[in-house]
Amino acid sequence: MYTPRFIRCSPLWNDEQGAKLYTISVMNAPVDMGPFLDRLVVVKADRDIDWAGTAHFAIFHQGIAFPYCVLCWWGNDNELFTSVSVRVGKGWVERPERYSFCLYDMEVFWVERTVYIETMYGEHPDLLAYRQALRQDWLSPSQPDSVPGKHMT
């Protein structure tokens, strides 16, 4: 049965290449980003993409059964590409025939779609405006001064 999940973001949570980071928790509690950040580095390194020049975001989703690291990036003008990694046992796997994003992640997708249209999919794309645009009611009430392994914007 659908129950809203605890979604959070922060202007301080962009990674070194500008990914906007979101957390989703089934337990309505903060998500430990450490393991997700490690996985994000690996997933991004496996792709030949100019991350610093690409509008992209990641969702660190602590689900009921598994943690999901969802990386999404915009390309070909208006397409949203995705990579979903799931931590099974002690390791992360990408198995699109078995694991994907879920309806809770799609709430973030919809917000990001709107932000992308407003900031990037027009006559004057503004990557900085894209990276700074966050849904206000999802802002983390406790914004840390620093998040290990992350670039502060």
Secondary structure, 3 states (H helix, E strand, C coil): CCCCCEEEECCCCCCCCCCEEEEEECCCCCCCCHHHHHHHHHHHHCCCCCHHHCCEEEEEEECCCCEEEEEEEEECCCEEEEEEEEEECCEEECCCCCCCCCHHHHHHHHHHHHHHHHHCCCCCCCHHHHHHCCCHHHECCCCCCCCCCCCCC
